[in-house]
Amino acid sequence: MFEYLFSKGKIGTMETKNRIVFTPMGNALANTDGTVSQKDIYFYGARAKGGVGVVFTECAIVDGERGKGNGKQICVYDDKFIPGLKALADEIHKYDSKIVVQIYHPGRQGISLINGNLPMLAPSEVECNVVHQPTEAMTIKQIEDMVDKFVNAAVRLKKAGIDGVEVHAAHGYLVNQFLSPYTNKRTDKYGGSLENRMRFLEEIIIGIREKCGKDYPLIVRLSVDEFLGYVGLSEEGLHVEESVKIAKRLEELGVDALDISCGIYETMNVSWEPSSFEQGWKIYLPETIKKAVNIPVIGVAVIRDPEYADKMIREGKIDFAGSARQHFADPDWSNKAKEGRVNEIRKCISCLHCMETLMKADSSGMSCQCSINIQGGNEYEYSNFKEDGEGKVVAIIGAGPSGLEAARVLAIRKYKPVIFEKSDKLGGQLQLANKPPKKEKINWLIDYLKSQVEKEGVEIRYNTVPTIEDLKELNPYAVFIAQGSNPIIPKSIPGIEGENVSTAEDILSGKVKLNNKKIAVVGSGMTGLETAHYLAANSNDVSVFEMADEIGPGLYFQNLIDVMNHIKPLGVKLYPKHKLVKIEGKNVVFENTETGTSEYYEFDYVVLSLGRVPSKESIDEIKSAFDRVFVLGDAREVGRIRNAMETGFLTAYNL
């Protein structure tokens, strides 16, 4: 099965057992002194154990003074880091996998606060429009010193037994900044022509070859298109045609493989895509580079399915199939594919919780998290499933993500979970979240959870809300309440219960169907915006009203940008600073919170998306009837998918 994906590969002198690559992603798991942590070893080791052919680490720091990305990042700027790197290599090699360490400098995309409060070094004083940090144009001496830092880092990696090195020249970091006319405004030998803009990278490549030898595997990651037009920037950046020339020159310099990506911080959504981007949308980028060179090309393109990865290799579009987030979501993706257990793969749903938590890592003190793989980044803590359930029954009320994840873990631990589900299908709130346009990936999570309870033979009683007597008949060891939440309907607002007032749940469930109507959506959280998208896509005239000062309060910016890019072309109108006051039939009154004045609008329907509250029905009664009762997911505290999955996992893991 998947003979191309599982054929042996070669990158320079490095032979690989298959064509699967866990591409670099930050995780904030390193020790605070930059050494490789036990959490790192367990994290990367899990991907190797799961069958990945080549494991790439996160981007590692070559400059300890002014080149840090976050406070818990692998460092390679001193010999003291070699022992930890060797331990990491030894772990990966246990599983006949290879390990490559990516080396980088953030340049203008770094944060001054964690770099001695100094301006960030860059080819030119061009501030990043995302992080907005002070930036300093590097002197010739600083450039030469930086070249040495990259080269010396590679030497340390070789000494540590790391199988290869990747120079990070993508995603808007320092090397990319030198390559791009968007960020490189220099007029000396390091700026202007492509030859000059490539000089910094060339000197790094030549230096690594001189110090590490021609046989040490050397890979370069490139953003071959910066997609500046995607965010309305008219300035000239890197584009595919010029990147083909860069790729050819790198091949001439003796680079062993190219790892092809795209985008910079300003165009982050094409680098780390939200859920609306389809699998394979940018496969043409590595395909174009592959046609121009004779060295292996690693391609990334929201690759989730082994069938697709195998097809891309078979058709000659890529040589190696790369993904970071997919292997974060399921470290066993490779083995499951090889063994024909494709339906058991936990596909990444591109929700970007990993990116959101990574960007908050320094302020939160937490590491990068995955919404759907609670063990991700916590392999060190959660790798010991005690199989001590002895067939004891655990009743679970609710078959949403929290209840299903709990059932999965309980079954692994040899308990006997019995699920009661009030509807005729699995998924809970996921069966609403999958309805807006571009949200089909939610079905992947539903399918995965369904496959797990079916695999474990979990009993599910559909269309059933259990009574106390029903539960007592099971004589359960424990009862898990995962019955979800209910929409908030503030009855203090006059007219809120009118016939033309519905909730987002009513719309997404299909209970209320609206077409060619003029609709006000009240509330601009993600559910409100996605419901607006759903309604607008069904030929309705939609306006979104939000009491807060801005649309999408509290939403992660990448997801907000993505949904806004979809609703604006559909003509959805946005009204922040507007508080719903009264509904009188088709007449709807809002208070403008900025001016304090009342504003009157006419709508056919009003759709409420004002948040949710935990469903507390029968909880006290159940707690009084049984000794071990645990409340999970939204029934405990309304949250996102991570909250549901995490409470389900941890409660079952610790029972």
SEKOL-507369 format. One record per residue: x, y, z of N, C-alpha, C in turn; residue in three letters. Coordinates in steps of 0.2 Angstrom, whole numbers, plus 2048, in hexadecimal, padded with zeros to 3 digits. Last residue first. Example, Ala and Ser with C-alpha at 12.3 -4.5 7.8 and 13.67 -1.06 7.14 Angstrom:
% residues 2
8407F58238447FB824840800827SER8427E482783E7EA8278427F0827ALA
This chain:
% residues 655
7D582B8B37D08278B77D38228BBLEU7DE8318AA7DF8328B17DA82E8B6ASN7D883089E7DF82D89F7E082D8A6TYR7CB83689F7CC82E89E7D382C89FALA7CF8438A17CB83F8A67CB8388A5THR7D78458957DA84589C7D68428A1LEU7CE84488A7D484088B7D6840892PHE7C484E88E7C284788C7C884288DGLY7CB85988E7C88578947C6850894THR7D085A8817D58598877D185788DGLU7C585B8797C98558787CE85487EMET7C086787D7BC86187E7C085B87DALA7CA87087B7C886F8827C4869883ASN7CC86F86D7D186D8727CF86C879ARG7C08758697C186E8687C786B86CILE7BC8818757BD87F86F7BF87786EARG7AF8838827B688487F7B6882878GLY7A78838917A788488A7AD886887VAL7A987789D7AB87E89B7AB87F894GLU7A186B89F7A586E8A47A78758A3ARG79B86A89279786989879B86C89FALA7A686A8897A287088A79D870890ASP7B085E8927AE86388D7AA86988EGLY7A88558A07AD85789B7AB85C896LEU7A78508B17A48548AC7A98568A7VAL7A58418BA7AA8468B77A684A8B1PHE7A38388C879F83B8C27A48418C0VAL7A282B8D27A782E8CE7A38318C8ARG7968288D979C82A8DD7A182E8D8ASP78582D8D578B8298D479182C8D7PHE77B8358D977982E8D877F82A8D7ALA77F8428D977D8408DF77B8388DFSER7828448CC7888448D17858418D7LYS7768448C677A83E8C478083E8CAILE7718508CB76D84A8CC7728448CBGLU77A8598C57798588CC7768528CEASP7778578B777D8568BA77D8558C2ILE76A85A8B176B8538B57728528B8SER7718668A776B8628A876D85B8ACGLU77A86F8A377B86D8AA7758688ACLYS78487489677E87089777E86D89ESER78C88489678C87C89878587A899PRO78888F88978988E890789886891VAL78F89987C78B89487E78D893886ARG78D8A88707908A387578C89D877GLY7848AE8687878B286E78A8AD873LEU77D8AF85B7838AB85C7878AF862SER76D8AF8547718B18597778AC85ALEU7668B784676A8B184876E8B384EVAL7578BD84075D8BF8447608B8847VAL7508C18307518BD8367578BF83ATYR74D8CD8297498C782974A8C382FASP7508DD8307538D782D74D8D282DPHE7558EE83174F8E982F7528E382CGLU75A8F883E75B8F58387558F0837TYR76090684775A90284675B8FF83FTYR76990B85676990A84F76390584DGLU76C916863768910860768911859SER77B91C86A77591D866772916864THR78891B86F78391A87377C91B870GLY79391B86779092186778A92186DTHR79890E86979D91386979991A86AGLU78E90586979190686F79690B86FTHR77F90686378690886078A909867ASN7738FA86577690086877D901865GLU7668F585A76D8F485D76F8FB860PHE7578ED85575A8F38587618F285BVAL74E8E88487538E684D7578ED84FVAL73F8E38417438E98437478E7849ASN7378D883F73D8D983A7418DF83CLYS7338D784F7328D48497388D5844GLY73E8DF8587368DF8577348DD850GLU74A8DD8637488DA85D7408DB85DILE7578E686B7508E586A74F8E2863LYS7658E786C7618EA87175A8E7871VAL7768E286976F8E186876A8E386ELEU7828EE86677F8E986B7788E8869LYS7918F085D7898F185C7868EB861HIS79E8F085A79C8F585E7948F685ELYS79E8EB8487A08EB84F79E8F0853PRO7978E583B7958EB8407988EA847TYR7988E182A79B8E083179A8E6835LEU7918D781D7928DE8207948DD828LYS7958CD8107938CD8177968D481AVAL7998CA8037958D08057938D180CGLY7A18C180079A8BF7FF7968C5802LEU7AE8C68037AC8C57FB7A48C47FBPRO7AD8C48117AD8CA80E7AB8CA806LYS7AE8B68147A88BA8157A88C0811ILE7BC8B38117B68AF80E7B08B380FHIS7C48BB8197C58BA8127C08B780EASN7BF8B88257BD8BE8237BF8BE81BMET7C58AB8277BE8AB8277BB8B2824VAL7D38AF8287D08AA8237C98AB822ASP7D48B88337D58BA82C7D28B6827ILE7D08AF83D7CC8B583B7CD8B7834LEU7DB8A683C7D48A483B7D08A9839ASN7E58AF8407E68AB8397DF8A9837GLN7E28B484D7E28B88477E28B4840PHE7D68AC8577DD8AC8557DD8AF84ETYR7CA8B785F7CC8B285A7D38B2858LEU7C78C28687CA8BC86B7CC8B6866GLY7BA8C785E7BE8C88647C08C2866PRO7B48CA8507B88C48527BC8C5858GLY7B58DB84E7B28D584C7B78CF84EILE7B78E685C7B98E38567B68DD854GLU7B18EA8687B38EF8637B58ED85DASP7A18E086A7A88E286B7AB8E7866ALA7958DD8647958E286979C8E486BMET7928DB8537968D98597968DE85EGLU7898D48457898D984A78D8D7850PHE7898D283478B8CF83A78C8D583FVAL77D8CE8277818D382B7838D0832SER77A8C781777B8C681E77F8CC821VAL76F8C180D7728C780E7738C8815ASP7718B080676E8B580B7728BC80BASN7768A67FF7728AB7FB76F8B0800SER77E89D80677789B8047738A1802ASN7898A480A78A89F80478389D802ALA7838AB8157858AF80F7868AA809ALA7828A081E77C8A381B77E8A7815LEU79089D82078B89881D78589B81ATYR7958A98257988A681E7938A181BHIS78E8A983178D8AE82C78F8AC825ALA79489E83778C89E83578B8A3830THR7A08A483879F89E83479889D832GLU79D8AE8417A08AF83B79F8AA836LEU7988A784C7948AC8497978AD842GLY7A389E84F79D89B84D7998A084ATHR7AD8A88537AE8A484D7A88A084BMET7A38B78577A88B18597A98AD853GLY79A8C185579F8BF8507A58BB853SER7898C485778F8C185A7948BF855GLY77C8C284D77E8C68537838C2857VAL7788C483D77B8BF84177E8C3847VAL7698C883476E8CB8397718C583DALA7658C78237668C382A76B8C782EILE7598C581775E8CA81A75E8C8821LYS7598B680C7578BA81175C8C0813LYS75C8AC80375A8B28007568B6806ASN75889F80F75B8A18097588A7806ASN75A89581D75989B81B75C89C814LEU75488982875788A82275589181FLYS75688283775388883475788982EVAL75C87683975687683C75287C839LYS76987583576487483075D874833GLY77387783E77087183E76B86F839SER77688583B77B880839778879839LEU76A88B84076C88C839771886837ILE76A88784E76488684A766886842ASP77688D85277588585276F88384EGLU77489A85177989784C77889084CALA76289C85476989C85676D899851THR7568A884F7598A284F75F8A2852SER7478B184D74E8B18507508AA851VAL73A8B28487408B38447468B4847ASN7328B18537328AB84E7388AC849GLU73B8B68637368B785D7378B2858GLY7428B786E73F8B186D73A8B1867GLU7468C486F74C8BF86E7498B986CILE73E8CF87273D8CC86B7428C686AGLY7498D787D7428D787A7438D4873PRO7558CE8877548D388174D8D287EILE7558C58907538CC8927538D088DSER7598B988B7528BA88B7508C188ELYS7668B58827648BA88775D8BC887PRO76B8A687F7658AA87D7638AF882ILE77989C87B7768A18807718A587CILE77788A87877889187677589687BPRO77E87E88277988187F77A88887DASN78986F882787876884781878880SER78E85E88778E86488378C86B886GLY78F85388E78885488B78885B887GLN79784A89579984E89079485088BALA79A8428A47958468A179884B89CILE79E8328A87A18388A579B83C8A2PHE79E8288B679A82B8B179D8328AFVAL7A58188BB7A58208BB7A08228B6ALA7A180B8BC7A680D8C07A78158C1TYR78F8088BB79580B8B979A80C8BEPRO7838008B97887FF8BF78F8028BDASN77A8008B07817FF8AD7867FD8B3LEU76F8048B776F7FE8B47767FB8B1GLU7728128B977380D8BE7738068BCLYS76E8188AD7758188AF7768128B4LEU7608168AD7648138A776C8128A9ASP75D81D8B875C8168B87608138B3GLU76082A8B47648278BA7638208BAILE75F8298A275C82B8A97618288AETHR76782F89476682A89976382D89FPRO76183288576383688A762832890VAL76482C87576282A87C76582F880THR76882A86876182D86975F82B870ASN77381C86A771822867769824869TYR77F81587377781587377581C870ARG78D80C86F78A81386F78281286EILE79B80387579380387479180A874GLU7AA80186C7A680587179F805870VAL7B47FA8657AD7F78667A97FB86CGLY7BF8008617BF7FE8677B97FB869GLU7BB8048547C18008557C17FC85BLYS7B180E8577AF8078547B5802854GLU7B981785D7B48148617B180E85EVAL7C181B8527C48188587BF81585CGLN7B881F8487BC8198467BF81684DSER7B382B84E7AF82584C7B381F84BLYS7BE83384E7BC8318547B782B853LEU7C08348407C58318447C282E84BTYR7B483B83C7B68348397BB83083EASP7B68478437B08428447B283B842ILE7C184B83D7C284A8447BC845846LEU7BC84D8307C28498317C3847838TRP7B38578317B18508307B684B831ASN7BB8628317B88608377B5859837ILE7BD8658247C28618277C085F82ELYS7B386E81F7B286681E7B7862822GLU7B287B81F7B38788267B2870825LYS7AE8828147B58818157B787E81CLYS79E88881A7A38878157AA886817PRO79888082979988582579E88481FPRO79787282F79287482A79487B826LYS79F86E83A7A186B83379C86E82DASN79987284579F8758437A187383CALA78F86984778D870845793873842LEU79685E84B79185D84578E864844GLN79D8618567A086184F79C860849LEU79486186079586785D799867857GLN79384F85D79085586179185C85DGLY79784385879A84985779984F85BGLY78B837851791839855794840853LEU77983685178083684E785839853LYS76D83885676E83285277583284FASP76E83F86776C83F86076D83885CSER77283B87376B83D87376983E86BLYS77B82D87877B833874774835872GLU78582588377F82788277F82E87EPHE79281888379081F881788820880ILE79C81088E79580F88A793817889VAL7AC80888F7A880E88F7A180D88BPRO7B47FF8997AF7FD8947AA804894LYS7C67FF8997C080089C7BB7FF897TYR7D37FE8937CF7F88957C97F9899LYS7D980988E7DA8078957D7801898ARG7D280A8827D98088827DC806889ILE7C680F8877C78088847CE806884ALA7CA81C88C7C78178907C881088DLEU7CD82287F7D28218847D081B889VAL7C08228797C681F8767CB81D87BARG7B88298827B78228817BD81E87EALA7BE8358817BE8328887BD82A887ALA7BB8388747C28388767C283487DGLU7AD8398767B08348717B7833873LEU7AB84487E7A883D8807AC83887CGLY7B184E8777B384C87D7B184587FSER7A984E86A7B184D86B7B384B871PRO79A84686F79E84B86C7A584A86CGLY79083E87579583B87079884186CALA78A83C88578C84088079283E87BGLY78F83489378983889078B83D88BILE79682589779782C89479182F891ILE79A81A8A379481D89F79782489DALA7A580D8A47A48148A579F8178A0VAL7A77FD8AC7A38018A77A48098A9VAL7B67F48AC7B27F88AF7AE7FC8ABLYS7C07EC8A67BA7EB8A37B47EF8A7GLY7CC7F08AC7C97EA8AE7C27E98ABGLU7D57FB8AB7CE7FC8AB7CA7F68ADGLY7E27FC8A97E07F98AF7D87FA8B0ASP7EE8008A07E87FC89E7E67F88A4GLU7F48108A07F380A8A47ED8068A2LYS7FD8178947F68158957F680F899PHE80982289480881C89780181B899ASN80B82E88E80D82888A80C82288DSER80A83C89380583889280683288DTYR81784289581284289A80D83C899GLU81D84288882184088E81C83E894TYR81384788081584087F81983D885GLU80F85387E80E851884810849885ASN80F85687181385A87581385887CGLY80084E87080585286C808857870GLY7F68498777FC84687980284A875GLN7EB84E8717EC8518787F384E87AILE7E78528627EB84D8657EE85086CASN7DF85D85F7DC85685F7E0851861ILE7E68698607DF8688637DC861863SER7F686A8677F28678617EA867864CYS80187686D7FC87186E7F9870867GLN81187C87380C87B86D80787586ECYS81187F88581487D87E80F87D879SER81088D89080E88788D811885887MET81189A89381689589781488E895GLY80B8A588E8078A089180B89B895SER8158AC8878118AF88C80D8AB890SER81B8A287F81F8A688481B8AA889ASP81089D87781489987C81889D881ALA8098A386E8078A587580C8A287ALYS80C89C86380D8A386380C8A686AMET80788F86680F891865810898866LEU7FA8918667FD89086C80489186CTHR7F88948587F589985D7F9898864GLU7FD88885280088F8517FE894856MET7F487F8577FB87E8587FE885857CYS7E88838527E988385A7F088385BHIS7E48818457EA8868477EA88784ELEU7DC87883F7D987D8437DE883845CYS7DF86E8367E18748347DE87A838SER7DC86183A7D78648377D886C836ILE7E68528377E68598397E085D836CYS7DE8428397E18488357E084E838LYS7E383483F7E083A8427E284083EARG7DF8258387E382B8387DF83183BILE7D781A8367D981C83D7DD82283DGLU7D68188287D081B82C7D181D833ASN7E28128257E18198247DB81C827VAL7EA8068287E580982D7E381082CARG7F48018217ED80181E7E8803823GLY8018028257FD7FC8287F67FC825GLU80480E82180880881E804802820LYS7FC8178287FB8168217FF81081EALA8018148357FA8138337F981282CLYS80E81983480C812835805810833ASN80B82783180F82382D80D81B82ESER80382B83C80182C836804827831TRP80782C84A807826847804826840ASP80583984E80C83784D80C83084APRO7FA84484A7FA83D84A80183B849ASP7FC85284B7F684F84D7F684884DALA80A85284780885484D801852850PHE80884E83A80B84A83E80B84C845HIS8018598357FE85383580184E839GLN80A86483780486483B80185D83BARG81486182D81586283480F860838ALA81885781F81385B82381685B82ASER81E85280F81F855815819858818GLY82384680581D84980781E84B80EALA8308477F882E8457FF828849801PHE82F84A7EB8338447ED8318427F4ASP8218507E18258517E682984A7E7ILE81C84C7D481B8537D78208557DCLYS81B83F7CF8218437CE82184A7D0GLY8118377D281083B7CC8168407CBGLU8158317DE81482D7D88148317D1ARG81383C7E681A8397E581A8357DEILE80683E7E680A8437E48118417E2MET8018317EB8008337E48048397E1LYS8058327F880882C7F380782F7ECASP7FD83C7FC80483D7FD8088387F8ALA7F08377FB7F283D7F77FA83D7F7TYR7F182C8047EF82B7FD7F28317F8GLU7F38328107F882E80D7F782D805PRO7ED8438127EB83C8107F183880DASP7F384F8157EF84C81A7EE844819ARG7FB85D8117FB8568107F8853816ILE7FD86B80E7F78698137F6861811VAL80986980780386C8047FD86A808ALA81A86880481586880980F86C806VAL82885E7FE8228627FD81D862802GLY83885D7FA83485B7FF82E8607FEILE8428577ED83E85C7EF83985A7F4VAL8538527E884C8507EB8488577EDPRO8598597D985A8577E08538567E3ILE85885F7CD8598587CD85B8557D4ASN84C86C7C88528697CC8528627CBVAL84086F7C38468737C184C8717C4ALA8368687C78378677C083E86B7BELYS83686B7D58388657D383A8647CBLYS82F8787D48378777D68398717D4ILE8228747D18268787CC82E8787CETHR81F86C7DC81F8697D582386D7D0GLU81F8757E68258707E682586D7DFPRO81387C7E081987F7E281F87A7E2LEU8088747DF80C8767D981287A7DATYR8038727EB80886D7E980B86F7E3ILE7FA87A7F280087D7F08058787EDLYS7EF8727F57EE8787F17F487B7EFTRP7EF8667FC7F28667F57F286D7F1GLY7E08688047E68648037E88647FCGLN7DA8798057DA8728047E086E803GLU7D78848127DC88380C7DB87B80BPHE7CF88681D7CC8878167D0885810SER7D68858297D28808267CF88081FSER7E688E8267E088D82A7DC887826PRO7F78898247F188B8217EB889826GLU80589182480288C8297FA88D828TRP80789881880C89481B80988E81FSER7FC89F8157FE89B810804896812VAL7FB8A78207F68A281F7F789E819ASN8058B18218068AB8258018A5823MET80A8BC81B8068B78178058B181ATHR8138C182480D8C58218088C181DGLU81C8B78268178B882B8118BD828TYR81B8AE81681F8B281B81A8B3820ILE81B8A18098188A680D81D8A9812GLY81F89080781D89680481B89B80ACYS82A88280382488580682288B803SER8348748008308797FD82A87B801ILE84487080283D86F806839875804ASP84F8677F984C86D7FA84586C7FDLEU86085F7FB85885F7FA8558667FBALA86D8627FB86B85B7F986485B7F8ASP87786F7F387286D7F886F8667F6VAL8818737EA88286C7ED87D86B7F3GLY88087E7E288487E7E88858787ECLEU87787A7D987D87A7D788287B7DDGLU86B87A7E186E8747DF8758747DDGLU86B8887E386C8847E886E87D7E6LEU86788C7D586E88E7D887088A7DEARG85A8867D58608847D08678867D3LYS85488E7DE8548877DF85A8847DBALA85589B7D985889A7DF8598927E0ILE84D8997CD85489A7CC8588997D3LYS8418967D48448917CF84B8927CEVAL83E8A37D984089D7DE8438977DASER83A8AA7CE8408AC7D18438A67D6GLU82D8A47CD8328A47C78398A57CAGLU8278A57D982989F7D782E89F7D1VAL82D8B37E28288B07DF82B8A97DBHIS82F8BF7EF8318B97EC82B8B67E8LEU8288CF7EC82B8CA7F082E8C47ECGLY8248E07EA8278DA7E782A8D57ECGLU8158E67F081C8E67EF81F8E07EDGLU8088E67F380A8E77EC8118E77EBSER7FE8DC7FD8048E07FC8068E07F5LEU7F28D57FF7F18DB7FC7F88DF7FCGLY7F48C88037F28CD8087F28D4806VAL7F88C27F87F28BF7FB7F08C4801TYR8038C87F37FD8CB7F07F78C87F4GLY80D8C17F880C8C77FB8058CA7F9LEU8128B47F780B8B57F78098BC7FAPHE81F8AE7F781D8B27FD8168B47FDGLU82589F7F18208A57EF81E8A87F6ASP82E8977F782F8997F082A89E7EDVAL83689680483089980383089B7FBSER84088880783F88E804838890804LEU84D88081084688180F84588880CARG85A87580B85887C80C85087C80BVAL86586981185F86A80E85E87280FILE87285D81187186481286A86680ELEU87C850818875852814873859816PRO88C85081488885181A881854817TYR89684F80A89184980B88C84A811ASP89E85980A899859804894853806LYS8A186181A8A285C81589C85C810GLY8A086A82489C86482589E85F81FCYS8A787581F8A88738268A586C827LYS8A38778128AA8778138AB87481AGLU89587781389887280F8A0872811ARG89388381B89187C81D895876819ILE89888C81189B88B81889988581BGLY88E88B80789588A80689988980CILE88388F80E88388980B88A88780AILE88689C812884897817885890814ILE8888A280688D8A280A88C89D810GLU87B8A180188089E7FD88689D802GLU8748AA8098728A380987889F806LEU87A8B680587A8B480C8798AC80DPHE8778B77F787E8B67FA87E8B4801ARG86B8B97F286C8B27F38738B17F7MET86C8C67EF8678C47F48688BD7F6ARG8758C67E48778C97EA8728C77F0ASN86D8BF7DA8748BD7DC8768C07E3GLU8628C87D98618C17DC8688BE7DELEU8678D97DE8668D37D98658CD7DDSER8658DF7ED8648E17E68628DB7E1GLY8728DA7F986B8DC7F786B8DE7EFGLY87F8D87FD87A8D37FF8738D57FDTYR8878E27F88888DB7F58838D67F7LYS87B8EF7FA8828EC7FA8828E67F7ASP86F8F47FC8728F67F68798F37F6THR8608EC8038678ED80386A8EF7FCARG8538E88068548EE80285B8F0802LYS84A8DA8088518DC8078528E2803ASN83D8D88088408D980F8478DB80ETHR8398D67FB8358D97FF8388DC806TYR8438CE7F58438D67F383E8DA7F8PRO84A8C17FE8448C57FC8458CC7FASER8558BC8048538BA7FD84E8BE7FALEU8558C181185B8C380C8598C1805PHE84A8BB81684A8C28168508C5811GLN84E8AE8168498B08128498B7811ASN8578AF82185A8AD81B8558AF815VAL84D8B382C8538B782A8568B5823LEU83C8AF8278428AF82B8488B2828TYR8328AC81E8338B38208398B4825GLY83189F81A82C8A281F82E8A9821HIS84289981783B89A81583789E81BALA84E89481984E89981584789B813ALA85688A82484F88D824850894820HIS85F87D82086088482185988781FVAL86186D82885D87182385E879825GLU86C86082986A86682B86686A826VAL86C84E82F86D85482A86B85A82DGLY86D84683A86E84383386F84882EASP87784884887184A84487284983DILE88284785087F84184C878842849GLY88885185588384E859880848856ALA89085684A89385385088E84F854LYS88685C84288A85684088D852846LYS88386684B87E86184988185B847LEU88E86E84A88C86B85188786584FARG88E87283D89486E83F89286A846VAL88387A83D88387483988886F83CALA88888584588288184788287A844ALA89188A83D89388784388E882846ASN88989083388E88A831890886838VAL88289983A87E89483788388E835PHE88D8A183E88889E843884898840LYS8928A68328968A183789289E83CASP8888AE82F88A8A982A88D8A382FVAL8898B88398838B48398858AE834MET8958BE8358958BA83C88F8B683CASP8918C482A8968BF8298968BB830GLU8888CD82F8868C882A88B8C282AILE88F8D583788A8D183A8888CB835GLN8978DB82D89A8D78328958D2835LYS88E8E28268918DD8228948D8828ILE87F8E58318868E782E8898E182ATHR86E8E482F8748E183187A8E482DMET8628EF8358658EC82F86C8EA831ALA8568EB84185C8EE8408608EB83AGLU8468EF84884A8EB8438508EF842THR8398EC85483F8F08518448EC84DPRO82B8E384E8308E48538358E9850GLN81E8DE84981F8E584A8258E6850HIS8188D284581A8D284C81C8D984EVAL8128D683980F8D183D8118D2845VAL81A8DD8318148E083280F8DB836ASN82B8E08348268DB83381F8DD835CYS8348ED82D8318EA83382C8E5831GLU8438EE82783C8EE8248388EA82AVAL8518F282584D8F482B8468F4828GLU8598E381F8578EA81F8528EC824SER85C8D68248608D981E85F8E181EPRO85D8D78368598D582F85E8D882AALA85A8D584785F8D584285B8D383BLEU8508DE8528518D884F8558D9848MET8578E88608538E78598558E1856PRO8568E08708598E386B8558E3864LEU8528DA87B84E8E087A8528E4874ASN8578CD87B85B8D287E8588D987DGLY84D8C68758538C68728578CC874ASN8408C68798448C087B84B8C0878ILE83C8D387483C8D287B8408CC87DLEU83C8D28668428D68698428D4871SER8398C485D8368C886283C8CB866ILE83A8C284A83C8C08518398C6856GLY83A8C683E8348C38408358C1847GLN8468CB8398418D083B83B8CD83EARG84E8BC83F84E8C283B8498C783EGLY84E8AF8438488B28428488B883EPRO8598A283C8598A98408528AC83EHIS85C89083D85989783A85B89D83FTYR85C87F83885F88583B85C88B838ILE85586F83B85487683785787B83BGLN85B85F83B85A86583F85A86B83BVAL85584F83885885583585685B83AVAL85783E83985584483C85984A839ILE84F82F83485483483485283A837LYS84B81E83B84982583884F829838SER84B81384284E81383C84B819838ASP84981585084381384B845813844TYR85481A85685181385884C811853LYS85682685185982184D85781A850HIS85082E85A84D82E853850828850ILE85982D86585282B86584F82A85FGLU86483386086482C86285D829862ASP86184085E86283C85886283485AALA85F84386C85984486785B83F861LEU86C84287086783E87386183E86FALA87284C86887484586786F84186ALYS86C85786E86B85686786D84F865LEU87285787B86B85687A869854873GLY88085987787E85387A87685287APRO88086687188186086D87F85A871ILE87F87287887986F87587A868872PHE88C87687A88887488088287087ELYS89087D86F89287686F88E873875ASP88488886888988786D88A87F86DASP87888A86187E88F86088488E865TYR86D88386087388085E87988585DVAL85D880869863884867869880865CYS84C87F86985287B869858880866ILE84388987484488786D84B88486DGLN83B89287D83C88A87E83D887877LYS83889F87A83C89D88083E896881GLY83A8A28688378A286F83B89F874ASN8458A686083E8A785E8398A6864GLY8548AF86084F8AB8638488AC860LYS8608B785D85C8B38588578AE85AGLY8698BE8648648C28618608BD85BARG8708B486B8708BB86E86A8BE86BGLU8728A886586F8A886C86E8AF86EGLY86F8A28568718A885986E8A9860ASP86889785187089785087389D853VAL85B88D85785E893857866893856ILE85188384B85688385185A88A851ALA84187F84884788384684B88484CCYS83E86D84C83C87484C84287884AGLU84486084384386384984086A847THR83E85383884185983983F85C83FPHE84084283583D84783A84184D83AVAL83C83882884183D82A83D84282FVAL83282E82983982C82683E831828GLY82782983682982E83283082C82FVAL82281F83F82381D838826823834GLY82082184D81A82184881B820841GLY82D82385182A81D85282481C84ELYS82E83084C83282B84982F82484BALA82483685582383784D82883284AARG82A83486182383185F822831858ALA83683B86183683486182F83185FGLY83184886283484685C83483F85BTYR82C84687082884986A82A847864PHE83684187883083E87782C840871TYR83F84C87684184587483B841873ILE83885787B83A85787483C850872ASP83785388883185388583385487DLYS84585488C84284D88C83B84D888GLN84C86088184985E887846857886SER85B86887C85686387A853860881VAL85E87988286087288185A86D87FTHR85988588585A88387E85D87C87DGLY85688889285D88989085E887889ASP84988389384A88A89285188C891THR84787488884987788E84A87F88DASN83A87487B84187387D842876885ALA82E87687782F87087B83687087ELEU82887E86C82988187382A87B878ALA82687A85F82287786482387A86BASN82687E84D82887F85482487C859GLY82A87284182587684482787784BMET83086A83283186E83882B87283APRO82885A82D82C86182B82C865832THR82B84B82B82884F83082B856830PHE82984281D82D84782082884B825VAL82A83381482683781882B83C81CILE82F82980B82F83080982B83580DARG83A81E81483481F81083582780EASN84781C81984381681983C817815LYS85482581184E82581684A81F814THR86582981186082480F85A824814GLU87083680E86B83381386682F810MET87883C80587A83680787583280CTHR86B8447FD8728447FE87483D800GLY85E83B80285F842802867843803ILE85382F7FC85A8317FD85B8387FDLYS8478218018498287FE8508297FFGLY83D8137FE84381680184481D7FDLYS82B8147FE8318127FB8378167FESER81F819803823814807829811804PHE8198207F981A8237FF81F81F804LEU8188167EF81D81B7EE81E81F7F5TYR80F80D7F581680A7F381B8107F2GLU80380B7FC8068117FB80E8107FAPHE8047FA800800800800804806800MET
